[in-house]
């Protein structure tokens, strides 16, 4: 049964929940030859297991969702960490009027064919729904059945939606994007590093370090940014009091919100509101009742504590609702320009680009089209054939490979050590993927972003044609460079760069294999505080050069552990099992001499033989085409010099 059939089936049937269970299996404990009595969802929440559903084999770990049709034989064996999971039993029935062609699908839903699995991109949302279902189910109160049935439909909708998205993008969502998604959805609630760690099944240290490398923010600073931006929007769009706004964005104390707001917006909340009211009245008085665009000022990293509720009066009268100040002329002109642009913006989230003339007008016989249509997952975007003023929040490595210098890029690209020689005249557009006001001032004719900041991208599309390429949807260097070659009309430059890339990568591999046996094992490890993580091919740290470029393999003991999601966290005690003949180690607070003096590390053959390459995260944490090529040659020079 394909996805379209599943969607049709859920749209035309009525479901009755039969039972909901939360089950714990100890390590090695099994369920054998269990014939599923009705349709059933399984979702793992802790641990791992191997599962056979009929003739199909599945590995359950990290929120895997399985669906079994009635009558399927289930065999399950918990792994070394045991397994904790939810099971939801339900029955489908006709919901008239039902098209006759769906009758066969309903029959199939009660047979062995109605079985599938998914590794969801947004597992926490599914977990919350199942958790709520179970809590309601055990109450056994009059409205329970209605509530549970509603939640089941919500769960099924989310599953089908994620299956649809995965079918389009063929990618698992990045961990940092999952963290950001949780924050955007639940910012009014209490969110801590510990709660993120529990939800996503990664250590606090790993979540913190990975998110900071990926975004430039700590998770808590990002949470504050989201809350302050939402508070700013409510100030401009409603007449809510500061106390009401504070409660709606997760703060009990309006004075504390006022203090944070001024820290990150530069003015008190009420002055911010008054300034923008004045801008509206002066610039577009006829549009007084329309929503304005919230300007996202650059947010600077800070060490403030999110539960510090002390307030110091600063003379700005933060809690008074109508304190006005006269806006500067430049700000008035800037907002005026933004409002004009908002009437002609173009949305887009890129997947595959197809060039064709703009349908808006038929050119004269001698006239050549100046734009083309890029097909995206969210619709078509009309872009210039030869853009001259590009702002690149992401994918800067591919632009550099094509000889394209953007006019602006994100701050974390400015810090990229592999880009320094290319960015002399490029302006920073702010942390994350930048901020609206700075990008607007650059007057771009094309904006390139990933999907990490959807609200920002919506605003970008009102400034210039915006192409959003979902993060991690372009799997290889060849795929990424080829995509942007077509988008920017630089096919020859792309072919030339990729040919040189292949030549240099092949030369590096050839040189390395002359001195390092091909069957040598390599471990790519990150040390963050006391936490250790082995990394595969998809997340920087040297995994691409070692495993893809040179073709080496990790120790057999950890290869399976890293298969999904691409890395494996482990304790210091397990280090001897995870360390290969050679170790590529990212550590920001450890020297080689300290490593050799440390009790566990000093016993490793790789350390004794000086087969450890040590670098810091500001060099190892990038995996764009330019960085991968540079890292490959850097590692090749080290290995051939041993």
For each residue, the residues with C-beta under 8 A, 3 or more apart:
1: 5 6 9 105 108 109 113 114 116
2: 5 6
3: 6 7 160 163 164 167
4: 7 8
5: 1 2 8 9 105
6: 1 2 3 9 10 116 160 163
7: 3 4 10 11 160 164
8: 4 5 11 12 102 105
9: 1 5 6 12 13 92 102 105 106 109
10: 6 7 13 153 156 157 160
11: 7 8
12: 8 9 94 95 98 99 102
13: 9 10 92 93 94 95 98 106 109
14: 92 93 94 95
15: 90 91 92 93 149 152 153 156
16: 90 91 93 149
17: 20 88 89 90 133 137 145 148 149 152
18: 38 89 90 91
19: 87 88 89 137
20: 17 86 87 88 89 133 134 137 148
21: 86 87 134
22: 84 85 86 134
23: 84 85 86 87
24: 82 83 84
25: 29 30 31 47 49 76 78 82 83 84
26: 29 78 82
27: 78 79 80 81 82
28: 77 78 80
29: 25 26 77 78 82
30: 25 75 76 77 78
31: 25 34 74 75 76
32: 75
33: 73 75
34: 31 73 74 75 76
35: 71 72 73 74
36: 39 40 68 69 70 71 72 73 74
37: 70 89
38: 18 70 89 90 91
39: 36 67 68 69 70 89 90 91 92 109 110 114
40: 36 67 68 87 88 89 90
41: 65 66 67 86 87 88 90 155 159
42: 51 60 65 66 67 68 85 86 87
43: 63 64 65 66 85 86 126 127 130
44: 47 48 49 60 61 62 63 64 83 84 85
45: 63 84 85 86 127
46: 81 82 83 84 201
47: 25 44 61 78 79 81 82 83 84
48: 44 59 60 61 62 78 79 80 81 83
49: 25 44 59 60 61 76 77 78 79 83
50: 57 58 59 60 76 77 79
51: 42 57 58 59 60 66 74 75 76
52: 55 56 57 58 73 74 75 76
53: 56 58 66 68 72 73 74 115
54: 72 73 112 115
55: 52
56: 52 53 115 117
57: 50 51 52
58: 50 51 52 53 64 66 117
59: 48 49 50 51 64 564
60: 42 44 48 49 50 51 64 66 76 83 85
61: 44 47 48 49 64 79 564
62: 44 48 119 123 201 564 565
63: 43 44 45 119 120 123 124 126 127 201
64: 43 44 58 59 60 61 117 118 119
65: 41 42 43 117 118 119 120 126 159
66: 41 42 43 51 53 58 60 115 116 117
67: 39 40 41 42 114 115 116 117 159
68: 36 39 40 42 53 72 74 114 115
69: 36 39 72 108 109 110 111 112 113 114 115
70: 36 37 38 39 110 111 114
71: 35 36 110 111 112
72: 35 36 53 54 68 69 112 115
73: 33 34 35 36 52 53 54
74: 31 34 35 36 51 52 53 68
75: 30 31 32 33 34 51 52
76: 25 30 31 34 49 50 51 52 60 83
77: 28 29 30 49 50
78: 25 26 27 28 29 30 47 48 49 81 82 83
79: 27 47 48 49 50 61 82 83
80: 27 28 48
81: 27 46 47 48 78
82: 24 25 26 27 29 46 47 78 79
83: 24 25 44 46 47 48 49 60 76 78 79
84: 22 23 24 25 44 45 46 47
85: 22 23 42 43 44 45 60
86: 20 21 22 23 41 42 43 45 130 131 133 134
87: 19 20 21 23 40 41 42
88: 17 19 20 40 41 130 133 152 155
89: 17 18 19 20 37 38 39 40
90: 15 16 17 18 38 39 40 41 152
91: 15 16 18 38 39
92: 9 13 14 15 39 106 109 110
93: 13 14 15 16
94: 12 13 14 98 106
95: 12 13 14 98
96:
97:
98: 12 13 94 95 102 103 106
99: 12 102
100: 103
101: 104 105
102: 8 9 12 98 99 105 106
103: 98 100 106 107
104: 101 107 108
105: 1 5 8 9 101 102 108 109
106: 9 13 92 94 98 102 103 109 110
107: 103 104 110 111
108: 1 69 104 105 111 113 114
109: 1 9 13 39 69 92 105 106 114
110: 39 69 70 71 92 106 107 114
111: 69 70 71 107 108 114
112: 54 69 71 72 115
113: 1 69 108
114: 1 39 67 68 69 70 108 109 110 111
115: 53 54 56 66 67 68 69 72 112
116: 1 6 66 67
117: 56 58 64 65 66 67
118: 64 65 159 162 163 166
119: 62 63 64 65 172 564
120: 63 65 123 126 158 159 162
121: 162 165 166 172 173 178
122: 125 126 158 162 173 178 181
123: 62 63 120 126 127 178 200
124: 63 127 128 178 181 182 199 200
125: 122 128 129 158 185
126: 43 63 65 120 122 123 129 130 155 158 159
127: 43 45 63 123 124 130 131 199
128: 124 125 131 132
129: 125 126 132 133 151 154 155 158
130: 43 86 88 126 127 133 134 155
131: 86 127 128 134 135
132: 128 129 135 136 151
133: 17 20 86 88 129 130 136 137 148 151 152 155
134: 20 21 22 86 130 131 137 138
135: 131 132 138 139
136: 132 133 139 144 147 148 151
137: 17 19 20 133 134 140 144 148
138: 134 135
139: 135 136 144
140: 137 144
141: 144
142:
143: 146 147
144: 136 137 139 140 141 147 148
145: 17 148 149
146: 143 149 150
147: 136 143 144 150 151
148: 17 20 133 136 137 144 145 151 152
149: 15 16 17 145 146 152 153
150: 146 147 153 154
151: 129 132 133 136 147 148 154 155
152: 15 17 88 90 133 148 149 155 156
153: 10 15 149 150 156 157
154: 129 150 151 157 158
155: 41 88 126 129 130 133 151 152 158 159
156: 10 15 152 153 159 160
157: 10 153 154 160 161
158: 120 122 125 126 129 154 155 161 162
159: 41 65 67 118 120 126 155 156 162 163
160: 3 6 7 10 156 157 163 164
161: 157 158 164 165
162: 118 120 121 122 158 159 165 166
163: 3 6 118 159 160 166 167
164: 3 7 160 161 167 168
165: 121 161 162 168 169
166: 118 121 162 163 169 170 171 172
167: 3 163 164 170
168: 164 165 351 377
169: 165 166 351 377 470 473
170: 166 167 473
171: 166 470 472 473 475
172: 119 121 166 472 565
173: 121 122 177 178 181 471 472
174: 177 178 214 452 471 472
175: 178 179 200 202 207 210 211 565
176: 179 180 210 211 214 215 452
177: 173 174 180 181 451 452 471
178: 121 122 123 124 173 174 175 181 182 200
179: 175 176 182 183 196 200 207 211 219 222
180: 176 177 183 184 215 222 452 453
181: 122 124 173 177 178 184 185
182: 124 178 179 185 186 191 196 199 200
183: 179 180 186 187 191 219 222 223 226
184: 180 181 187 226 455
185: 125 181 182
186: 182 183 189 191
187: 183 184 191 223 226 227 230 249 250
188: 248 249 250
189: 186 250
190: 195 250
191: 182 183 186 187 195 196 219 223
192: 195 196 220
193: 196 197 204 207 208 219 220
194: 197 198 204
195: 190 191 192 198 199
196: 179 182 191 192 193 199 200 204 207 219
197: 193 194 200 201 202 203 204 207
198: 194 195 201
199: 124 127 182 195 196
200: 123 124 175 178 179 182 196 197 207
201: 46 62 63 197 198
202: 175 197 206 207 210 569
203: 197 206 207 531 569
204: 193 194 196 197 207 208
205: 208 209 528 529 530 531
206: 202 203 209 210 528 531 533 569
207: 175 179 193 196 197 200 202 203 204 210 211 219
208: 193 204 205 211 212 218 219 528
209: 205 206 212 213 526 528 617
210: 175 176 202 206 207 213 214
211: 175 176 179 207 208 214 215 217 218 219 222
212: 208 209 215 216 217 218
213: 209 210 617 621
214: 174 176 210 211
215: 176 180 211 212 222 412 431 432 452
216: 212 301 410 411 412 431 432
217: 211 212 221 222 225 299 301 431 432
218: 208 211 212 221 222 301
219: 179 183 191 193 196 207 208 211 222 223
220: 192 193 223 224 306
221: 217 218 224 225 299 301 302
222: 179 180 183 211 215 217 218 219 225 226
223: 183 187 191 219 220 226 227 306
224: 220 221 227 228 260 264 304 306
225: 217 221 222 228 229 264 299
226: 183 184 187 222 223 229 230
227: 187 223 224 230 231 249 250 251 260
228: 224 225 231 232 249 260 261 264 265 299
229: 225 226 232 233 294 296 455
230: 187 226 227 233 234 248 249
231: 227 228 234 235 245 246 249 257 261 269
232: 228 229 235 236 261 265 269 272 294
233: 229 230 236 237 294
234: 230 231 237 238 240 245 248 249
235: 231 232 238 240 245 269 272 273 276
236: 232 233 273 276 291 292 294
237: 233 234 291 292
238: 234 235
239:
240: 234 235 244 245 248
241: 244 245 254 321
242: 245 246 254 257 258 269 270 318 319 321
243: 246 247 254
244: 240 241 247 248
245: 231 234 235 240 241 242 248 249 254 257 269
246: 231 242 243 249 251 252 253 254 256 257
247: 243 244 251 252
248: 188 230 234 240 244 245
249: 187 188 227 228 230 231 234 245 246 257
250: 187 188 189 190 227
251: 227 246 247 254 256 257 260
252: 246 247 256 309
253: 246 256 257 309 311
254: 241 242 243 245 246 251 257 258 319
255: 258 259 309 311 318 319
256: 246 251 252 253 259 260 308 309 310 311
257: 231 242 245 246 249 251 253 254 260 261 269
258: 242 254 255 261 262 268 269 311 318 319
259: 255 256 262 263 311 312 318
260: 224 227 228 251 256 257 263 264 304
261: 228 231 232 257 258 264 265 268 269 272 318
262: 258 259 265 266 267 268 269 314 316 318
263: 259 260 302 304
264: 224 225 228 260 261 297 299 300
265: 228 232 261 262 269 272 297
266: 262 297
267: 262 271 272 275 316
268: 258 261 262 271 272 314 316 317 318
269: 231 232 235 242 245 257 258 261 262 265 272 273 318
270: 242 273 274 317 318 319 320 321 322 323
271: 267 268 274 275 316 323 325
272: 232 235 261 265 267 268 269 275 276
273: 235 236 269 270 276 277 321
274: 270 271 277 278 322 323 324 325
275: 267 271 272 278 279 324 325 327 331
276: 235 236 272 273 279 280 292 335
277: 273 274 280 281 324
278: 274 275 281 282 324 325 326 327
279: 275 276 282 283 327 331 332 335
280: 276 277 283 284 285 287 288 292 335
281: 277 278 285 288
282: 278 279 285 327 332
283: 279 280 332 335 336 339
284: 280 287 288 290 336 339
285: 280 281 282 288
286:
287: 280 284 290 339
288: 280 281 284 285
289:
290: 284 287
291: 236 237
292: 236 237 276 280 335 339
293: 338 339 342 436 459 462
294: 229 232 233 236
295: 435 436 437
296: 229 299 430 435 436 437 456 459
297: 264 265 266 435 437
298: 430 431 435 438
299: 217 221 225 228 264 296 430 431 432 435
300: 264 431
301: 216 217 218 221 431
302: 221 263
303:
304: 224 260 263 308
305: 308
306: 220 223 224
307:
308: 256 304 305
309: 252 253 255 256
310: 256
311: 253 255 256 258 259
312: 259
313:
314: 262 268 318
315:
316: 262 267 268 271
317: 268 270 320 323
318: 242 255 258 259 261 262 268 269 270 314
319: 242 254 255 258 270
320: 270 317 323
321: 241 242 270 273
322: 270 274
323: 270 271 274 317 320
324: 274 275 277 278
325: 271 274 275 278
326: 278
327: 275 278 279 282 331 332
328: 331 332
329: 332 333
330: 333 334
331: 275 279 327 328 334 335
332: 279 282 283 327 328 329 335 336
333: 329 330 336 337
334: 330 331 337 338 437 440 441
335: 276 279 280 283 292 331 332 338 339
336: 283 284 332 333 339 340
337: 333 334 340 341 440
338: 293 334 335 341 342 436 440 462 463
339: 283 284 287 292 293 335 336 342 343
340: 336 337 343 344
341: 337 338 344 345 440 462 463
342: 293 338 339 345 462
343: 339 340
344: 340 341
345: 341 342 461 462 463
346: 381 382 461 465 466
347: 378 379 381 458 461 466
348: 374 376 378 379 380 381 461 465 466 467 468
349: 376 377 378 451 457 468 469 470
350: 353 374 376 377 381 467 468 469 470 487
351: 168 169 375 376 377 469 470 473
352: 375 376 483
353: 350 374 375 467 483 486 487
354: 373 374 375
355: 372 373 374 385 486
356: 372 373
357: 363 369 371 372
358: 361 369 370 371 372 373 382
359: 373
360: 382
361: 358
362:
363: 357 367 368 369
364: 367
365:
366:
367: 363 364
368: 363
369: 357 358 363 372 385
370: 358 384 385
371: 357 358 382 383 384 385
372: 355 356 357 358 369 382 383 385
373: 354 355 356 358 359 380 381 382 383
374: 348 350 353 354 355 380 381 382 383 467 487
375: 351 352 353 354 380
376: 348 349 350 351 352 379 380 381 467 468
377: 168 169 349 350 351 470
378: 347 348 349 468
379: 347 348 376
380: 348 373 374 375 376
381: 346 347 348 350 373 374 376 465 466 467
382: 346 358 360 371 372 373 374 465
383: 371 372 373 374 387 446 465 467 487
384: 370 371 387 388 445 446 465
385: 355 369 370 371 372 489
386: 488 489
387: 383 384 390 445 446 488
388: 384 445
389: 407 442 443 444 445 446
390: 387 399 404 406 407 444 445 446 447 448
391: 406 407 408 409 429 434 439 442 444 446 447 448 464
392: 395 396 399 406 408 409 410 413 447 448
393: 409 410 429 432 433 434 447 448 449 450 453
394: 410 433 448 449 450 452 469 471
395: 392 398 399 448 450 469 480 484 624
396: 392 399 400 406 409 410 413 416 419 624
397: 400 401 418 419 480 622 624 625 626 627
398: 395 401 402 480 481 483 484 624 625
399: 390 392 395 396 402 404 405 406 448 484 488
400: 396 397 403 404 405 419 422 626
401: 397 398 481 494 497 501 625 626
402: 398 399 481 484 485 488 490 493 494 497
403: 400 490 493
404: 390 399 400 488 490
405: 399 400 422 423 425 426
406: 390 391 392 396 399 409 426
407: 389 390 391 426 427 442 444
408: 391 392 426 427 428 429 434 438 439 442 444
409: 391 392 393 396 406 413 414 423 426 427 428 429 434
410: 216 392 393 394 396 413 414 428 429 430 431 432 433 434
411: 216 414 415 428 429 430 431
412: 215 216 415 416 431
413: 392 396 409 410 416 419 423
414: 409 410 411 419 423 426 428
415: 411 412 618
416: 396 412 413 419 420 622 624 627
417: 420 618 619
418: 397 622 624 626 627 630
419: 396 397 400 413 414 416 422 423 626
420: 416 417 423
421: 424
422: 400 405 419 426
423: 405 409 413 414 419 420 426
424: 421
425: 405
426: 405 406 407 408 409 414 422 423
427: 407 408 409 438 442
428: 408 409 410 411 414 438
429: 391 393 408 409 410 411 433 434 435 438 439 442
430: 296 298 299 410 411 434 435 438
431: 215 216 217 298 299 300 301 410 411 412 434
432: 215 216 217 299 393 410 452 453 456
433: 393 394 410 429 449 450 452 453 456 457
434: 391 393 408 409 410 429 430 431 438 439 456
435: 295 296 297 298 299 429 430 438 439 456
436: 293 295 296 338 439 440 456 459 460 463
437: 295 296 297 334 440 441
438: 298 408 427 428 429 430 434 435 441 442
439: 391 408 429 434 435 436 442 444 447 460 463
440: 334 337 338 341 436 437 443 463
441: 334 437 438
442: 389 391 407 408 427 429 438 439
443: 389 440
444: 389 390 391 407 408 439 447 463 464
445: 384 387 388 389 390 464 465
446: 383 384 387 389 390 391 464 465 466 467
447: 390 391 392 393 439 444 460 461 463 464 465 466 467
448: 390 391 392 393 394 395 399 466 467 469
449: 393 394 433 452 453 456 457 460 466 467 468 469
450: 393 394 395 433 468 469 470 471
451: 177 349 454 457 468 469 470 471
452: 174 176 177 180 215 394 432 433 449 471
453: 180 393 432 433 449 456 457
454: 451 457 458
455: 184 229 458 459
456: 296 432 433 434 435 436 449 453 459 460
457: 349 433 449 451 453 454 460 461 466 468
458: 347 454 455 461 462
459: 293 296 436 455 456 462 463
460: 436 439 447 449 456 457 463 464 466
461: 345 346 347 348 447 457 458 464 465 466
462: 293 338 341 342 345 458 459
463: 338 341 345 436 439 440 444 447 459 460 466
464: 391 444 445 446 447 460 461
465: 346 348 381 382 383 384 445 446 447 461
466: 346 347 348 381 446 447 448 449 457 460 461 463
467: 348 350 353 374 376 381 383 446 447 448 449 487
468: 348 349 350 376 378 449 450 451 457
469: 349 350 351 394 395 448 449 450 451 473 474 483
470: 169 171 349 350 351 377 450 451 473
471: 173 174 177 394 450 451 452
472: 171 172 173 174 475 538
473: 169 170 171 351 469 470
474: 469 479 480 483
475: 171 472 479
476: 479 480
477: 480 481 498 501 625 628 629
478: 481 482 498
479: 474 475 476 482 483
480: 395 397 398 474 476 477 483 484 625
481: 398 401 402 477 478 484 485 494 497 498 501 625
482: 478 479 485 486 494 498
483: 352 353 398 469 474 479 480 486 487
484: 395 398 399 402 480 481 487 488 490 494
485: 402 481 482 488 490 491 493 494 495
486: 353 355 482 483 489 491 494
487: 350 353 374 383 467 483 484
488: 386 387 399 402 404 484 485
489: 385 386 486
490: 402 403 404 484 485 493 494
491: 485 486 494 495
492: 495 496
493: 402 403 485 490 496 497
494: 401 402 481 482 484 485 486 490 491 497 498
495: 485 491 492 498 499
496: 492 493 499 500
497: 401 402 481 493 494 500 501
498: 477 478 481 482 494 495 501 502
499: 495 496 502 503
500: 496 497 503 504
501: 401 477 481 497 498 504 505 625 629
502: 498 499 505 506
503: 499 500 506 507
504: 500 501 507 508 629 632 633
505: 501 502 508 509 549 629 632
506: 502 503 509 510
507: 503 504 510 511
508: 504 505 511 512 545 549 550 632 633 636
509: 505 506 512 513 549 550 551 636
510: 506 507 513 514
511: 507 508 514 515 636 640
512: 508 509 515 516 550 636 639 640
513: 509 510 516 518 550
514: 510 511 640
515: 511 512 639 640 642
516: 512 513 520 550 552 582 639 642
517: 520
518: 513 551 552
519:
520: 516 517 552 580 581 582
521: 552 553 554 555 556 580 581 582
522: 546 547 552 553 554 580 581 582 583 584
523: 534 554 555 558 578 579 580 582 583 584 606
524: 534 535 536 541 542 543 546 547 554 584
525: 532 533 534 535 541 578 579 583 584 585 586
526: 209 532 533 535 541 585 586 587 617 620
527: 531 532 585 586 587 590
528: 205 206 208 209 531 533 588
529: 205
530: 205 572
531: 203 205 206 527 528 569
532: 525 526 527 569 570 571 572 575 578
533: 206 525 526 528 567 568 569 570
534: 523 524 525 554 558 561 562 567 568 570 578
535: 524 525 526 539 540 541 542 543 562 566 567
536: 524 539 543 547 554 562 563 566 567
537: 543 544 547 548 566
538: 472 543 544 566 623
539: 535 536 543 566 567 623
540: 535 543 544 620 621 622 623 627
541: 524 525 526 535 584 586 620 621
542: 524 535 545 546 584 586 613 615 620 631 635
543: 524 535 536 537 538 539 540 546 547 548
544: 537 538 540 547 548 549 623 628 631 632
545: 508 542 548 549 550 628 631 632 635 636
546: 522 524 542 543 549 550 552 584 635
547: 522 524 536 537 543 544 550 551 552 553 554
548: 537 543 544 545 551
549: 505 508 509 544 545 546 628 632
550: 508 509 512 513 516 545 546 547 632 635 636
551: 509 518 547 548
552: 516 518 520 521 522 546 547 582
553: 521 522 547 556 559
554: 521 522 523 524 534 536 547 558 559 562 580
555: 521 523 558 559 577 578 579 580
556: 521 553 559
557: 561 577 578
558: 523 534 554 555 561 562 568 570 577 578
559: 553 554 555 556 562 563
560: 563
561: 534 557 558 568 570
562: 534 535 536 554 558 559 566 567 568
563: 536 559 560 566
564: 59 61 62 119
565: 62 172 175
566: 535 536 537 538 539 562 563
567: 533 534 535 536 539 562
568: 533 534 558 561 562 578
569: 202 203 206 531 532 533
570: 532 533 534 558 561 574 575 577 578
571: 532 574 575
572: 530 532 575 600
573: 600
574: 570 571 577 578
575: 532 570 571 572 578 579 600 601 604
576: 579 600 603 604
577: 555 557 558 570 574
578: 523 525 532 534 555 557 558 568 570 574 575
579: 523 525 555 575 576 583 604 605 606
580: 520 521 522 523 554 555 583 606
581: 520 521 522 605 606 611
582: 516 520 521 522 523 552 606 611 612 613 639
583: 522 523 525 579 580 604 606 607 611 612 613
584: 522 523 524 525 541 542 546 613 615 620 635
585: 525 526 527 590 595 612 613 614 615
586: 525 526 527 541 542 615 616 617 620 621
587: 526 527 590 595 614 616
588: 528 616 617
589:
590: 527 585 587 594 595 614
591: 594 595 614
592: 595 596 612 614
593: 596 597
594: 590 591 597 598
595: 585 587 590 591 592 598 601 602 607 612 614
596: 592 593 601 602 607
597: 593 594 602
598: 594 595 601 602
599: 602 603
600: 572 573 575 576 603 604
601: 575 595 596 598 604 607
602: 595 596 597 598 599 607 608
603: 576 599 600 607 608
604: 575 576 579 583 600 601 607 608
605: 579 581 608 609 611
606: 523 579 580 581 582 583 609 611 612
607: 583 595 596 601 602 603 604 610 611 612
608: 602 603 604 605
609: 605 606
610: 607 642
611: 581 582 583 605 606 607 642
612: 582 583 585 592 595 606 607
613: 542 582 583 584 585 635 638
614: 585 587 590 591 592 595
615: 542 584 585 586 619 620
616: 586 587 588 619 620
617: 209 213 526 586 588 620 621
618: 415 417 621
619: 417 615 616 622 631
620: 526 540 541 542 584 586 615 616 617 631
621: 213 540 541 586 617 618
622: 397 416 418 540 619 627
623: 538 539 540 544 627 628
624: 395 396 397 398 416 418 627 628
625: 397 398 401 477 480 481 501 628 629
626: 397 400 401 418 419 629 630
627: 397 416 418 540 622 623 624 630 631
628: 477 544 545 549 623 624 625 631 632
629: 477 501 504 505 625 626 632 633
630: 418 626 627 633 634
631: 542 544 545 619 620 627 628 634 635
632: 504 505 508 544 545 549 550 628 629 635 636
633: 504 508 629 630 636 637
634: 630 631 637 638
635: 542 545 546 550 584 613 631 632 638 639
636: 508 509 511 512 545 550 632 633 639 640
637: 633 634 640 641
638: 613 634 635 641 642
639: 512 515 516 582 635 636 642
640: 511 512 514 515 636 637
641: 637 638
642: 515 516 610 611 638 639
